Amino acid sequence: MPMLPSHIAYHVPVARWEPNTRERLVRAAAELFAEQGYDATTVSEIADRAGGLSKMTFFRHFPDKREVLFTGQDMMGRLLAGAIAAAPGPATPLQAVAAGLDAIAALHTNDQREFAVRLRAVITGNAELLERAAFKRFALTEAMTAALEKRGVPDPTAGLAAELGIRAYYRAYEQWSVSPSEQTLTDFTRRSLDELRAASATLD
């Protein structure tokens, strides 16, 4: 969940024992941040909104309230690297990148679009979160670059391919999150990468 208009949020109490605690905490945090602001929201409020959980439960999943909005970054980096490594041997750098993007785009379903818009609004309204989002983007780019280099792609080709891939992914995520169509994030990401590849060919 790289990375995310005001809305009316509502809370349906969730029993303490129900699964998906981590996801509930993320959604509760996004709701509260949008309702009352990031700085005004406490960890205790997030835990309570998530179904009467405790602060201790929150801290078992996240080191602080900032990280609740960036959950899954390590997993995304591993998915990118793994998919790039698994790409067929003859694949070009951008074809390997496309395989990586398919892997992380598949994590997002269309029923998550409203949440994506909510999350983006929270992040863009806070300098600290924007800084963290920029670091996340950099880390994903580095993960892709390293995976390409392990395939034997030389620098700076590996870095350029990774930068193009991450730009395509974030561009697609923005478009997908506000689109009324039934196209998936994978569809948007593939089209975005094709468009950027074509645009880069016109630079000379």
Summary of the structure (lengths in Angstrom):
residues: 204
radius of gyration: 18.3
end to end distance: 35.1
largest distance: 59.9
contacts: 629
relative contact order: 0.14
helix: 68%
strand: 0%
